[in-house]
């Protein structure tokens, strides 16, 4: 089993930066870590993912160039650095973990992740 706990959310102004953390425990070796978000009334959507080694990363087009995903396996912690935040980034942010499903790719679909955190709220005011 794997447990994930997000932290670092909050209320910020447009243009500000925020770093989310995802503390993992349990059998995390080899797992991909992903970040998703869900805005009120909308479906949960993919934000970013990072391989176990950290050597492969992928960000959704809507956040590319503004968000950076990273991880520190020695600390069992993943990070989502968010810069130039916009009001449309307002959502609950979830971290997730799952195995590599397809060699050479990082999962972008919800079903590809087996473990989920409880989420942390990010609110960006204009």
N, C-alpha and C positions, 0 to 999 in steps of 0.2 A: 504494500500500500504506500501511497505517496500523499503527503499533506502539503498544501500550498497556502501561504498567507500573504496577501498583498498589503502594502502600506505606502504612504507618501502622497495620497490624494489630498485634495483641498480646493479652496476657492482662490482663484487667481484672476488677474486681468489679462485681456488680450495682449499678446506680445510677450507675456511672461514665460518662464520656464518652470518645469516641475520634473522631479525624478521619482518614478515609482519603483518599488522594490518588491520582489517576490521571494520569500523565504521558503525553501523546500526542505522536507524531511522525509525519511523513509528510503525506499529503493529507487533512487533517482539516477543511478548510473546509466549513461547511454541515452537518456531521454532528450527529446527535442523540447524546448520551452517556447510557448507561444503566448502572445498577448491579443486579447480581443476586447471589444467595447460594445456597450449597448446603451443607446440613447433612449429617452422616454418615447414609447410608442413605436420603436423601430426594432428590427431584428438585430441579434448579436452579429457583429462583423469582425473580420480579421484585421489586425493592426500590424503585427510583426512576429517573426519567429527567428530562433537561433538554434543551431545545431549543438550537440553535446560539447563538442570541442570548442565551439565559439568561432570556428573558421568560416562557417556559412551563415549568412543572415539574409533576411528578406523582409521588406516593408511594403505595405500597401501603398498604392499610388497616392492616396489622399494624404499620407503622412511622410512620404519619401522626401528626404532633404531636411525634414524638421524633427523627426523622431529617430532615435538610435537605440537599438537593442543590444544588450551585452549580458554577460554572466560571469560569475566568479565561482567556479566549482569547489574551490577550497572552502568557501563560505556557504556553499549550497544556496546561492542567492542569484536571482536574475534581476535585471534592471531594464527600465524603459525610460530613457532620457527624452523629455519632450521640450522642444523649444518653439518659439514663435507661435504660441498657442492661440487658437481661434475659438470663438464662441461655439462653432460647430464641432469642436472637439469635446464638448461637454457630454459626459457619459459615465456610466459605471465601467471601470476597467478591470478585466479579469486576466489572471495568468493561468496558463494551462500547461500540462506536460503529457507527452505521449511518445511512443516509439517512432523511429523513422519508418514510414510506411512504404515509401518508394525510394530506392537508392538515388542519391543525388538531388533529392528535392526536400523541401520543408513544407509541412502541412499547413494549409490555409483554411481547411474546413473544420467545423466544430467536431464532426464525428471522428476526426483523426486524433483527437486528444482524449485521453482516458481520465485525467485528473484535473480538477478545477479548484481554484480558490474561491473565496466568498465575494471578492470584488472590492474595489475602493472607488469612491466617488470623486470625479474631477469636474469642477464647474469653472467655466471660463466666462467672465463677464466682459461685456463690450465697453 
